[in-house]
Amino acid sequence: MNAIKVNVKNVLATVSESQLKALEPCAAAAAEKLHSGTGAGNDFLGWLHLPSATDEALVADIEAAAARLRQSCEYVVCVGIGGSYLGAKAVIEALSNQFEAYKPATVGNPKILFAGQNIGEDYLYELQELLHGRQFGIIVISKSGTTTEPAIAFRLLKEQLEAEIGKAEAAKRIVAITDAQRGALRKLATAEGYTTFVIADNVGGRFSVLSPVGLLPIAVAGYDIRALLEGATKMEQDSASPVATYAIARNALYQAGKKIEILVNFNPKLHYLAEWWKQLYGESEGKEHKGIFPAAVDDTTDLHSMGQWIQEGERTIFETVITVGQQRHEVRIPTDADDLDGLNYIAGKRVDEVNRMATIGTILAHVDGGVPVLTIDLPALTEFWLGQLIYFFEKACGVSGYILDVNPFNQPGVEAYKRNMFALLCKPGYEEESKAIQARL
């Protein structure tokens, strides 16, 4: 298989082939808007050719910076929020040993931690406690340097690092990924002499995983960013791309009253891929009182919690199931002489065969229960195939957003909570808002 595959046969009880075909011109027009740069948000299309346009010099610089952090650190803390952390975490979690956290941290093979994605006081205290007396570095990701959550985390961690190893040595272990010229973080990075990489003005955060934003943490974790970019480039340049198939199917289902899309995986390594996907589609399409609500479940785990609702709850949902063809390891179920658990009928089978039958059985049950199901077949969890999947979802998001007739590349609604928070904290410049909001409380 040279590319991931999308199968729509299990949606045809809800939307007909003719309904899918009727949306093909809309998808073609949406793709043309993307490639010609004539659609809304066209100043944020830098991600569109990012895989193929990333040059060798930049990749080599990222690998060199990653090597320096790996050689000096037991832990590297990636500070960012939204797209500034979710993409990297998705790839790292998908490729990592799932029990890596329980292994000792060592210089040369550092563990990647995340901060700045919340305002949890206990989280930050416990992170600093873990790092105390350990060799650590920081990758701080912010265009402005003033976003509240990462700014708080970076201030705390920078102070700790400088106190423990000195200002000059700390500067060698801090890498800033930020605006090319403007902003508080750019100013600080220039003054302190940090290694820096640029967040391009035309690449939004949720589309930035294939830029230094995602590539540097992934490289520090020890994974092959060249293969990741190669997979993404293959999808970018594939004339038979399944992008339109997915975008058409989900919009046809939305028009048929299916307002919630549940991304389903049967591999626990994909949990954070789903978290990244939720941000990508939720922030891109949820506008003007439109948009499919993106949710996710980890099966078979969630079949024992959400399974009942999915099977028999309100019929406003559809599922997109990601299957993974090849596992990295082989585990076979042993025979037991007493067979008290009744499992001897599957003795000798691989665990993955049982999981595949659970996948097929779940899809059939949900389809019979009135839930349309799309499937995305991923051959394996490798850097190459994850690169394909990431770019596939990014481009399908742009096409789908244009079919929906919204700007997929802005996020005006994200600012509302910030204005209220600043007013409640009496931030300078928010005096009138502070008075107004206090009157409401």
N, C-alpha and C positions, 0 to 999 in steps of 0.2 A: 504494500500500500504506500503510495507516494504522498497522500494527503489525508487529512481527517475527512470523515464522511458524515453527512447528515441524512437521516432517514425520516420521512414524513408520513409513512404509510399508516401509522397509528393515530393520525389526526383526521383521516378521511371520513370518519363517521360523524365528525362535527363540521368540517368544511370540505367541500367537494374539490375535485381536481380543477373544475372550471372556475371555482372561486379563487383558487391559488393562481391559476393562469391569468385571471383578470388583474391580479396585482403585479404581474411581471413588468408591464410598462412603467408602473410607479417605481418599482425597484430599479429599473434601468435609468429612469430619470433621476432618481436619488443618487445612484452611483455616478452619473454624469455630473451632478452638482458637486459631488466630492472631488472628482478628478479635475473639473474645470475651475473649482474654487468659486462658484457662483451662488452657493447656498448661504443661508444664515450661519454666522459663526465661522466664516471662511478665513478669518485671521487666526484660527486655532487648528490649522490642518497640518502642522509640522510633523505630526506622528505618521501621516499617510505614507510617506516614503522614507521614514526613519530607518527601518531595517537595512534597506539597500544603500542608503545615503551615509550610513555611519562609516567613517573612514578608518583605515588601519591605524593611523597615528592616534586617534582618540581611543580606540580599543586598547592599544599598547599602553597608553597613559593610564587608563583605568586599571589594567592588569598590574602595572608597576605600583600604583598607589595601593591596590589591594595587597600586593606582596609585602609592602612596607608595614601595613597594619597587621598582617598575619604574622610577620616575623617579630613584632614587638608586643603583641597583645594576647591575653587569654580570653578577653571579651571585647567585642566591638559593639557599641550601642548605636543603633540607627535611630536618629531623632527626626520624627516627621509625623504628619497626620494625613488621612485620606489617601490619595494616590501617591503621596510621598513615603508611604510605608507598606500599603496593602499589596502592591504588585510584587515587591521584593519578598515580602513574607510569604505570599502565595507560592512563588517559585521555590524558595528555600524549603518551605514545609513539604512541598511535593517531592523534592529530591532527597530530603534528609532521612536518615535513620530516625524513626519516630521515638526512640528512646535515647536520642543524643543528649537530651537535657540531663540525663542521669549519669552521664560519663564525665570524668574529670575534665575541666577546661585546661588547656595547655597553650603556651606560646608556640606559634607555628600552625596551630589548628584551632583558632579562636571560635567561640560560640557567639552567634549574632543575637543580640537582645534588642528590644524595641522600647522606645519611650517617646513622649510627646503626642501619643495618640489618644490620650485621656487626661483628665485632671484628677487622678486618683492619688490622694495624699499617702495612703498606705502603700500603694504601688510604688511611688517614688521613694518613699522611705526605705522600703524593702529592697529596691533596686540599688540604692546607694549603700545600703548595709552589705549587700552581696559584693559590690565592687570595692568596698573598703579594703585597702592593702593588696589588691589584685592589680595586675597589669591590664589596663583597658584603654581603648581609644573611642573616638566619637565620629560618626558621620552625621552631620547636621544638614537637613534638607528643608529649605524654605526660600521661596522667591524673595519675600520681603524681610524675613528675619523677625517679624513682629506678630506672627500668628500666635495667639495666646498659648495654646497647649504646647507646641514644641518650644516656644520661647521660654516658658517656665522650666521645662525639662532641661533645655540646654544651659540656661543660667545656672541651675543647680549642679549639673554634671561638669560643666566647665570649671566652676569654682572648686569642686572636689578634685578634679584631675590636676589643676594647677597647685592646689594645696599639697597634694601627695607627691608630685614629681617635679614641681617647679614650672614656671610659666614658659620657659624656653623649650623644655622637653615636651610639655603639653601641646605646644603649637605644632610639633611634629606628628602628634597623634590625633589631631583634629583635621578632618576634611570637610569642607563646606561645599554644598551643591546649591547654587543660588543664581540670582540674576547676574547677567554679564557686567552691568555697570551700576545699577541702582540698588538702594535698600540698605537696611541696617546691617544685615549679615554680610553683604558685599563689603561694606565699609569696615566692619570688624575684621573680616578675613584678610583684607588688604593690609590693615594696620598690624595684625598679628603674624602675617606671613603664612597663613594656612595654605595647604594645597587646595585648589578649588576646581570645580567643574561647573559648567553652565547649564541652567535650565532655560531652554530656548523660550523666547516670548510666545512663540506660536505652538507650543506643546502644553496642553492643560495637564493638571496633576493626574487625573484618572487615566490619561493616555500616555503616561511618562515612563512606564516600566521598562521599555526598550531604549531608554535614554540613560545617561549616567545615574539618574535617580534610582533606577532599579538595578542597573548593571553593576555598579560598584558594590553594594551590599551582597549581591549574588556572587560576585567574584571573590569577595572577602570570605564568604562561606565555603569557597573552594570549588565552585561550579564553573562550567565551560560557557562563558558568555558568547564566544564565537559560534558555538553550536546553537545557542538560543537565537542569535541573530540570523543564522543560516536558515533555521526553521521558519522564522518570521518572514524572511525574504522570499522563501519558497511560496508561502501563502500570499504575500504581496504580489508576486509576479505570476501566479497561477491563473491562467485564463479560464480554467474550469472550476474556479473557486466555489465552495458551497455557501458563500456569504449570502447570496441572494435567496437561496433556498430557505435558510434560517430566518432571514428578515421578512420574507413574504409569509412564511407559515405563522410566525408569531403575530404579525399584524392582521392576518386573516382570522386568527383565533380571537384576537382582541375585538375585532369588528363583530364577531359572533358571540360576544358577551363574556369571553374568558379574560378576566381582568387581572388575574394573578398568575405569574409564571414561577414555578418552583424548580430551581436547578437541583438536580438529584445526582449524588455520586454514590457508588458502592465501593469506594476506596477512601479510607480515612485520610490519606495524604492530600486529598483535594479539598479539605474543609476551607482553607484560606483562599483557594482559587475561587470558591463560591463567594466568599466575603468580598474579594476584589470585584467579581462580576456584579454583585449587588450594588456596589458603589457606581460602577461604570454605567449600568443601565438605569439605576434609580436617579442618579444626578443628571444623566443625559436626557431622559425622557419625561421625568415627572414635572411637567410644566403646563400652564394654562388649563389646569384641571383635567389633564390628559395623562395617559401613560400606564403601562402595565406595571403592577407592583411586583418587584423582584424579591423572592424569598428563596430559601434553600433548606435542604435536609441532607443529613448524612445517613444513608441506609447501609446495612439493614438496621442500624441502631435506632433510627427515628421511626421505623415501622412499628416499634414497640411504644411509641409515644404519639407521633403525628399520623401514623398509618390509618387509624380509625377515621380521623377527620378527612384525610385524603380519599379514602375509599367511599365514604358515605356522607360527607358533609356537603355544604352548599356547592353547587356545580358552577363555580365561577373561576375555576383553576384549570391550568394545563401544566404538564411537566416536561422538562427537558433533561433527559438522562444522559450523563457522560459515562461511557463504558471504557475500560482500559484493557486492551487485549493481552499484553504480555506482562507478567509479574517479574520482579527481579529475583525472587527466591522461590524455592519449591518446598512445600510442607505437605506431607501425606498423612491421612488420618489412620491411626493404628487400629489393629484388631484387639478386642478385649475378650478374654475367655468367658467372662460372666455376662457381658453385654447388658448390664443393668440399665444403661442409658439408651439402649436400643439403636445404637449407631453402627452396628456391624454391617448393616446394609450399604453403608458408604465407606467402609474400611478399604484402604488402599487408594481412595480417590484423593486428588489434590484439594486443598481447601479452596483454591480458586474455582475449581469446577462446581463446588457447592455454591459459591458466591455467584457464579454466572447463572446457575439455575434459579437462584433466588432473584436475580435481576430479571430474567425472562418471566418468571412466575409473577413478580410484582407488576411488571409492565402489563401483562395479560389481565391480571386482576383489576388494575386501575382502569384500563381501557374498557373492560366489561362493566365497571362501575361508572362509566360516563366521563372519564378523564382523558382528554387527548394527550398523547405522549410523543414528543420528538426524541430522537436519539442522536447523540454525537459520539462517533466511534473514534477513540484515540488509541493508536497502536501500542504505545508504551509511555511510561512516565520518564522521559529523558529530556534533556535541554532542547533538543531539536523539535520534538513533538510539542513541548510546552510553548516554545516560540511560535509554532504554527497556531496553536489554540489561542494564545493571547492576541495575536494579530487578527485572527478570524473573528474573535468576539469584538475587538475594537472596530474593525471595518463594518461588521454587521450592525454594530450600534449606530454608526453614522448613517448607514443606509436606512435602518429601521426608523431612526429619528426623523429623517427627511420624509419617509413615507407617512409618518404620523403628523407631519407638518409642524414640527417644533424645531427650535435651534438646539441641536444635540451637544453644543460645545460651551454653553454658558451655565451658570448656576446661581441665578439671582436670589433664589429662596434661601440659600445658605447664609446670607448676611443677616437675616432677621434676628436670630438668636444672639448673634454677636452684638448687635446694637443694644438689645435689651440687657445683655450681660455687662457691657461697658457702662451703661447708664446705672445699673444697680451697684457697680463697683466704683461709681463716681469718677470715671476716667476723665481727665482734663479734656475739655471740648464737648462734653456731653452733659453740661449743666442743665440745659432746658429739658433734655430727655430724662434726666435723673428726677427732676421735679415732677414731670408728667407721669413717670412710671411709679414713683412713690405714692402719688395720689390714687393710683389704681389698686394699691396693695392694702 
